[in-house]
Amino acid sequence: MSKQYNQKPISIILKTIFATALGSIALFNNAYANTPADTLIVVQPLDDIVSLDPAESFELSSIQTLPSLYQRLVQANRDKPEEIEPDLATRYDIDADNKTITFYLDPNAKFASQNKVSSDDVIYSLTRAVKLNKAPAFILNVLGFDANNVDGLLTKIDDSTFKLTWTADIGAPVVLSVLTSPIASIVDSKVVQENAQADDYGNKWLSTHAAGGGPFILKSYQPQNVILLENSPIDTKIEPALKSVIIKNVPDANARKLQIEKNDADIARSLTSDQYDALKSVSSVNVVKFPSAEVDYIAFNTGNLNNPVLSNPALWEAARYLVDYDGLTQTLLNGHYTTHQAFLPAGFPYASVNQPFKFDPEKAKSILKAANIDSPTIKLEIENRPPFLQIGQALQASFKAGGVNLELIPSATSQLYAKIRNKEHEAALRFWIPDYFDAHSNASTFAYYNEAVGSTAKINGWVIPELSQKTQQAVSTSDTALRDKLYQEIQTTVQNESPFIFFMQANNSVALNPTVKGYYQGLNADMVYYDKITKE
């Protein structure tokens, strides 16, 4: 049965919210008025979004939005993400010998269109994601899926039952973890095909629309402006208390801070550490810190022929002593980040907490001198928003102390992503958040190179056949002790020999209006949930 309620006209909601966000018209003629009781207003940067199509979404703001719009076959437990729970699939049977999982779908599951969720929708969703081959496609490639074989690996038994077979040398737990990732979101195949153009599988349409069965629907999306979510018209597992969620693009951090202080917003994200600390003394704001799997690093593009020094391992070694780890995490970022020097984040199985490097510019100078590298200049791409601008400036100063000149190249996040994917960068200040809760999610991008599979190692030209083989061995075994041993070795190799310098792990701080109850954000990037929020 469809849910019934009276909704405000969308034009009225948007008009009210736009006025608030611009700060030019006060809500209800009161500059300090509260936000509407049935509407959550979130202010954050949205300029990173390339697409809201689950087959293409790979940026922070887009994948944070997908859990509100779509369901997956299985999902990570919100509190214990290493535990996988059924979602659209009520149960599944694993035949590990034949590398097959049989999924049984919830017969009552529907999309927002009122269409029933069927095996055809699941097969279509996974197939289109592989064949579109957009940025996150490598996640499904982990299963051995590619455009040439995927049709034969997904088999319909009946409308509510299908089989998934994988060809890669991986265990069933990794397969299930992969299926919790945003790219495995299930789309309404009928609606998507109705809006397809030529052979684009509806990609252009889904980039600004949605066709899912999540707790909210996408009422409106105006790129780099606003995302409007509304309570879904169908019965969902969790009935959201709120009628609407407005995610507004407010690029300036000072404007976001002001809006949360004045109760013109309910949630503010991506503030500076200083701003969060200042808000702790404001009675009308709660600052909440959530653990994050984000690890931050510098990547040198070894394949950039315009600057040959980038491919010199001596530069990578020296750079590890040119990061002022404690100065960044404790002084600049006031403890909102912690020093971390491995690609697996703390909190993940098999993560290394070893920290072999410290800020030592004199040692860096000696390494560069021995390699005949004299005062190199390197262009460092950074996002034009906090805290990356501040981190970039701090790195520029600490690298200068060791004789390395960093030329900061700030740009909008979407532009930076495009530049890196096209391999046009020299170096980049980046962060990485696992795509699913298994060590292979990070190992497959930093310690694996394959011409057929996209990865950070491939993008940055780091050819590593032996390490790639060890990474494959680690994901192939079900022996946890052996996996631990292999991942410790892999992390040590990446720490010491790669063009990647890992230096810290984030905590997610969020500023909340005290009336907001039930907001939850998990360890992984896409684990942002609005469905249990109430406003008191």
C-alpha positions in Angstrom: 0.0 0.0 0.0 1.3 3.4 -0.9 1.9 5.9 1.9 -0.4 8.9 2.0 0.5 12.3 3.3 0.1 16.0 2.4 3.3 17.4 0.8 4.3 21.0 0.5 4.6 22.1 -3.1 8.2 21.6 -4.2 8.4 25.2 -5.5 7.5 26.5 -2.0 10.1 24.3 -0.3 12.9 25.3 -2.7 12.0 28.9 -2.6 12.3 28.9 1.2 15.5 26.9 1.2 17.2 29.0 -1.5 16.4 32.1 0.5 17.9 30.6 3.6 21.1 29.4 1.9 21.7 32.7 0.2 21.2 34.5 3.5 19.3 37.2 1.8 15.8 36.4 3.0 15.1 35.0 6.5 12.8 32.1 7.0 9.4 33.2 8.2 10.7 36.8 8.4 13.1 35.9 11.2 16.8 35.9 10.7 17.3 33.3 13.4 14.2 31.1 12.7 14.4 27.4 12.9 14.2 25.2 9.8 10.9 23.6 8.9 9.9 20.8 11.3 9.4 18.2 8.6 12.5 19.2 6.5 16.2 18.5 7.1 18.5 21.1 5.6 22.1 20.1 5.0 24.8 22.5 3.8 28.0 21.2 2.3 30.0 21.5 -1.0 28.5 19.6 -3.9 30.9 20.5 -6.6 32.5 17.1 -6.6 29.5 15.3 -8.1 30.0 13.9 -11.6 26.8 11.8 -11.7 24.1 10.3 -9.5 24.0 7.2 -11.6 25.1 4.3 -9.3 27.1 2.9 -12.1 29.1 6.1 -12.3 28.9 7.7 -8.9 32.4 7.6 -7.3 32.6 11.0 -5.5 32.0 11.6 -1.9 28.8 13.7 -2.2 27.2 11.4 -4.7 27.9 8.1 -2.9 26.7 9.6 0.3 23.3 10.3 -1.4 22.8 6.8 -2.9 21.8 4.9 0.3 18.8 7.2 0.5 17.7 6.4 -3.0 18.6 2.8 -3.7 18.8 -0.7 -2.1 21.4 -3.4 -2.7 21.2 -7.2 -2.5 23.1 -7.1 0.7 24.4 -4.3 3.0 27.0 -3.7 5.7 25.6 -3.6 9.2 25.6 0.1 10.2 27.3 -0.5 13.5 29.5 -3.5 12.5 30.3 -3.1 8.8 32.3 -6.3 8.7 28.9 -8.1 9.2 26.9 -8.4 6.0 23.1 -8.4 6.2 20.4 -9.2 3.6 18.7 -6.2 2.0 16.7 -6.8 -1.2 17.8 -10.4 -0.9 16.1 -12.1 2.1 18.6 -14.9 2.0 21.3 -16.5 -0.2 22.9 -19.9 -0.6 26.6 -20.1 -1.3 28.2 -22.9 -3.4 31.8 -21.9 -3.0 33.1 -24.9 -5.0 31.2 -23.8 -8.1 31.7 -20.1 -7.3 28.0 -19.5 -7.3 25.6 -17.7 -4.9 21.9 -18.1 -5.3 19.9 -15.0 -4.1 16.3 -15.0 -3.1 14.7 -11.6 -3.4 12.1 -10.1 -1.1 8.8 -10.8 -3.0 7.3 -7.6 -1.5 10.1 -5.2 -2.5 9.1 -2.4 -4.8 10.7 0.6 -6.5 9.4 4.1 -6.1 7.6 3.7 -9.4 5.5 0.9 -7.8 7.2 -1.7 -10.1 8.1 -4.9 -8.2 11.8 -5.6 -7.8 12.6 -8.7 -9.9 15.6 -10.8 -10.9 15.5 -9.0 -14.2 16.2 -5.7 -12.4 19.1 -7.1 -10.5 20.7 -8.7 -13.6 20.1 -5.5 -15.6 21.7 -3.3 -12.8 24.9 -5.3 -12.5 25.2 -5.9 -16.2 24.8 -2.2 -17.1 27.3 -1.2 -14.5 29.9 -3.5 -16.0 29.2 -2.6 -19.6 29.1 1.1 -19.0 32.6 0.7 -17.6 32.6 4.0 -15.7 35.0 5.0 -12.9 33.8 2.5 -10.2 33.4 -0.4 -12.6 36.7 -1.9 -11.4 34.9 -2.8 -8.2 32.7 -5.3 -10.0 35.7 -6.4 -12.1 37.0 -7.8 -8.9 34.5 -10.6 -9.4 36.0 -11.4 -12.8 33.1 -9.6 -14.5 33.8 -7.8 -17.8 31.7 -6.7 -20.8 32.3 -9.9 -22.6 31.3 -12.4 -19.9 28.9 -10.7 -17.5 25.8 -11.8 -19.5 26.7 -15.5 -18.8 27.5 -15.0 -15.1 24.0 -13.8 -14.0 21.3 -16.3 -14.4 17.6 -15.8 -13.8 15.8 -18.8 -12.2 12.5 -17.1 -11.6 11.2 -13.6 -10.9 12.5 -13.7 -7.3 15.5 -16.0 -7.7 18.8 -15.7 -9.6 22.3 -17.0 -9.5 25.5 -15.0 -9.6 28.7 -16.8 -10.7 32.2 -15.3 -10.4 35.3 -16.3 -12.3 37.9 -14.5 -10.2 40.0 -16.4 -7.7 38.3 -14.9 -4.6 36.2 -16.2 -1.8 32.5 -15.8 -1.3 32.9 -13.3 1.7 34.8 -10.9 -0.7 32.0 -11.3 -3.3 29.4 -10.4 -0.7 31.5 -7.4 0.4 31.7 -6.2 -3.2 27.9 -6.4 -3.5 27.6 -3.9 -0.6 29.3 -1.2 -2.6 27.4 1.8 -4.2 27.9 0.5 -7.8 25.9 -2.6 -6.8 22.8 -0.5 -6.2 19.7 -2.0 -7.9 17.9 0.2 -10.4 14.3 0.0 -11.8 15.1 -1.5 -15.2 11.8 -0.6 -16.8 12.1 3.1 -15.8 15.8 3.3 -16.8 15.2 1.7 -20.2 12.3 4.1 -20.9 14.8 6.9 -20.5 17.8 5.4 -22.3 19.3 7.2 -25.3 20.9 5.0 -27.9 23.1 2.5 -26.1 23.8 4.6 -22.9 21.8 2.3 -20.6 20.0 5.4 -19.3 23.3 6.9 -18.0 22.6 10.4 -19.1 19.1 10.4 -17.5 20.2 8.7 -14.3 23.0 11.2 -13.8 20.4 13.7 -12.6 17.5 11.4 -11.8 16.9 8.3 -9.7 15.1 5.0 -10.2 15.4 3.1 -6.9 13.5 1.8 -4.0 15.2 3.5 -1.1 13.5 5.4 1.7 13.6 8.7 -0.3 13.1 9.7 -3.9 15.1 12.3 -5.8 12.6 15.0 -6.3 15.0 17.4 -7.8 18.8 17.7 -8.5 20.3 20.9 -9.8 24.1 20.2 -10.3 26.3 22.3 -8.1 23.2 23.8 -6.5 20.8 21.5 -4.6 19.7 17.9 -4.1 16.1 17.6 -2.9 15.0 14.2 -1.4 11.4 13.4 -0.5 10.0 10.6 1.6 9.3 7.7 -0.8 5.7 7.0 -1.8 6.2 3.2 -1.2 6.4 1.4 2.1 10.1 0.9 2.9 11.9 -1.1 5.7 12.4 2.1 7.6 9.7 4.8 7.5 11.6 8.2 7.5 10.1 10.7 10.0 11.0 13.6 7.7 9.2 14.5 4.6 12.1 16.2 2.9 15.9 16.4 2.9 17.5 19.4 1.2 21.3 19.1 0.5 22.4 22.6 -0.5 25.7 23.4 -2.1 27.3 26.1 0.0 30.9 26.3 -1.2 32.2 28.8 1.4 33.0 27.2 4.8 32.4 30.4 6.6 28.9 30.6 5.2 28.2 27.0 6.2 29.3 27.8 9.8 27.2 30.9 9.9 24.1 29.0 8.8 24.4 26.3 11.4 25.0 28.9 14.1 21.9 30.8 13.1 19.7 27.7 12.8 19.3 28.2 9.1 20.7 24.7 8.6 20.3 21.5 10.5 23.6 19.8 9.4 26.9 21.4 8.2 29.7 19.4 6.8 33.2 20.0 5.6 34.1 22.8 8.0 37.7 23.5 9.0 39.0 22.0 12.3 39.2 25.5 13.7 35.5 26.1 12.9 34.4 22.9 14.5 36.4 23.7 17.6 34.8 27.2 17.7 31.3 25.7 17.4 31.9 23.5 20.4 31.3 26.5 22.6 28.0 27.5 20.8 25.0 26.3 22.7 22.8 26.1 19.5 25.2 23.6 17.8 26.3 20.1 18.6 29.6 18.9 17.1 29.6 15.2 16.6 32.6 13.1 15.6 32.3 9.8 13.7 35.1 7.4 12.9 36.1 7.4 9.2 37.9 4.9 7.0 39.4 7.8 5.0 43.1 7.7 4.6 45.0 10.7 3.1 48.0 10.5 0.9 50.2 12.1 -1.8 50.4 10.3 -5.2 53.3 10.9 -7.6 52.3 10.2 -11.2 55.3 8.2 -12.4 54.0 8.1 -15.9 54.2 11.9 -16.4 57.0 12.3 -18.9 57.0 16.1 -18.6 58.7 15.8 -15.1 61.0 12.7 -15.1 61.9 13.2 -11.4 58.4 11.8 -10.5 59.4 8.3 -11.5 62.6 8.3 -9.3 62.1 6.2 -6.1 64.5 8.5 -4.3 61.9 11.2 -4.5 59.3 9.0 -3.0 61.6 8.0 -0.2 62.6 11.5 0.6 59.0 12.6 0.5 58.2 10.3 3.4 60.5 12.4 5.6 59.0 15.7 4.3 55.6 15.3 5.9 55.2 16.9 9.3 52.9 14.2 10.5 52.3 15.5 14.1 52.2 19.1 13.0 49.5 18.3 10.5 47.3 16.1 12.7 47.8 17.7 16.1 48.5 21.3 15.4 47.0 22.3 12.1 44.0 19.9 12.3 43.6 19.9 16.1 43.2 16.2 16.4 40.4 15.9 13.8 42.9 13.6 12.0 45.4 11.1 13.4 48.8 10.1 12.0 48.4 6.9 9.9 51.0 5.6 7.4 49.3 2.5 5.8 46.7 2.1 3.1 44.4 0.0 5.2 42.6 2.3 7.7 42.6 1.6 11.4 39.4 -0.3 12.2 39.8 -2.5 9.2 40.8 -6.2 9.5 44.6 -6.6 8.9 45.3 -2.9 9.1 48.9 -2.0 10.0 49.4 0.6 12.7 53.2 0.8 12.1 54.5 4.3 11.7 58.1 4.1 10.5 58.5 7.7 9.3 58.8 11.1 10.9 59.5 14.6 9.7 63.2 14.8 9.0 64.1 17.3 6.3 67.8 16.8 6.7 67.5 13.1 6.0 65.3 13.9 3.0 68.0 16.2 1.7 70.7 13.5 2.0 68.5 11.1 0.0 67.9 13.6 -2.8 71.6 14.5 -2.9 72.7 10.9 -3.2 70.3 10.5 -6.2 71.5 13.8 -7.8 68.1 15.4 -7.4 68.5 19.1 -7.0 65.7 21.4 -5.9 62.9 19.7 -7.9 59.6 21.5 -8.6 56.5 19.5 -8.6 52.9 20.6 -9.3 50.6 19.3 -6.5 46.9 19.1 -7.4 44.6 19.9 -4.5 40.9 20.4 -3.9 39.9 24.1 -3.6 38.2 23.6 -0.3 39.0 23.0 3.4 40.9 21.2 4.8 42.8 20.4 1.6 43.9 24.0 1.0 45.4 24.2 4.5 47.0 20.8 4.2 48.5 21.7 0.9 50.0 24.9 2.2 51.5 23.0 5.2 52.9 20.4 2.9 54.4 23.1 0.7 56.2 24.5 3.7 57.5 21.2 5.0 58.7 20.0 1.6 60.4 23.3 1.1 62.5 22.6 4.3 63.8 19.5 2.5 64.6 21.3 -0.8 61.5 20.2 -2.7 59.3 22.9 -4.2 55.6 22.2 -4.4 53.5 24.4 -6.7 49.9 24.1 -5.5 47.3 23.8 -8.2 43.9 24.2 -6.6 40.7 23.3 -8.5 37.1 22.3 -8.1 36.8 18.7 -7.0 35.2 17.4 -10.2 37.9 19.1 -12.3 40.6 17.5 -10.2 39.0 14.0 -10.6 38.9 14.4 -14.3 42.5 15.5 -14.5 43.7 12.5 -12.4 41.6 10.0 -14.4 43.2 11.4 -17.6 46.6 11.0 -16.0 47.4 14.7 -16.5 48.7 15.4 -13.0 52.2 15.5 -11.7 51.3 14.9 -8.1 48.0 15.0 -6.1 46.9 15.3 -2.6 44.1 12.8 -2.3 42.1 10.7 0.1 40.8 7.2 -0.3 37.8 5.6 1.4 37.2 1.8 0.9 34.4 0.9 -1.5 33.5 -2.2 0.6 34.5 -3.5 3.9 37.3 -5.9 3.0 41.0 -5.3 2.9 41.0 -6.0 -0.9 39.1 -2.8 -1.5 42.2 -0.8 -0.7 44.8 -3.4 -1.7 43.3 -3.7 -5.2 43.9 0.0 -5.9 47.3 0.7 -4.2 49.0 -2.7 -4.6 47.6 -4.1 -7.8 48.4 -3.3 -11.4 46.5 -4.8 -14.3 46.1 -3.2 -17.8 42.5 -4.4 -17.8 41.5 -3.1 -14.4 41.6 0.5 -13.3 43.4 1.3 -10.0 45.4 4.1 -8.4 48.6 2.1 -9.1 47.7 2.0 -12.8 46.6 5.7 -13.0 50.0 6.7 -11.5 52.0 4.3 -13.6 53.3 2.1 -10.9 54.0 -1.3 -12.5 54.3 -4.0 -9.8 53.9 -7.6 -11.1 55.2 -9.3 -8.0 53.2 -7.2 -5.6 50.1 -7.6 -7.7 50.6 -11.4 -7.5 50.8 -11.2 -3.7 47.7 -9.0 -3.6 45.9 -11.6 -5.7 47.1 -14.4 -3.3 45.8 -12.5 -0.3 42.3 -12.1 -1.8 42.2 -15.7 -3.0 42.7 -17.4 0.4 40.1 -17.9 3.1 42.9 -18.5 5.7 42.6 -15.5 7.9 46.1 -16.0 9.4 47.6 -16.1 5.9 45.6 -13.1 4.8 46.9 -11.2 7.8 50.5 -12.1 7.0 50.2 -11.2 3.4 48.5 -7.9 4.0 51.1 -6.9 6.6 53.8 -7.6 4.0 51.9 -5.7 1.2 51.4 -2.7 3.4 55.1 -2.6 4.4 56.0 -2.7 0.7 53.7 0.1 -0.2 54.9 2.1 2.8 58.5 1.9 1.7 58.6 1.5 -2.0 55.6 3.1 -3.6 54.9 6.5 -5.1 52.2 6.9 -2.5 52.9 8.7 0.8 50.1 7.9 3.4 50.2 10.3 6.3 46.9 10.4 8.2 43.4 9.1 8.8 40.3 11.2 9.2 37.6 11.5 11.7 34.3 12.8 10.4 33.2 15.8 12.3 29.7 17.1 11.7 27.9 20.2 13.1 24.3 19.5 14.0 21.4 21.6 15.2 20.5 20.2 18.7 16.9 19.4 17.4 18.4 16.8 15.1 18.2 13.3 16.6 19.1 10.0 15.1 21.7 11.1 12.5 24.2 8.4 11.8 27.4 8.2 9.7 29.4 5.0 9.4 33.0 4.1 8.9 32.7 3.9 5.0 32.1 6.9 2.8 28.6 5.9 1.6 27.3 5.1 5.1 25.4 8.3 5.5 21.8 7.8 6.6 18.9 10.2 6.9 16.1 7.6 7.4 16.1 7.6 11.2 16.4 11.3 11.8 13.8 13.1 13.8 13.6 16.8 14.8 12.5 17.7 18.3 
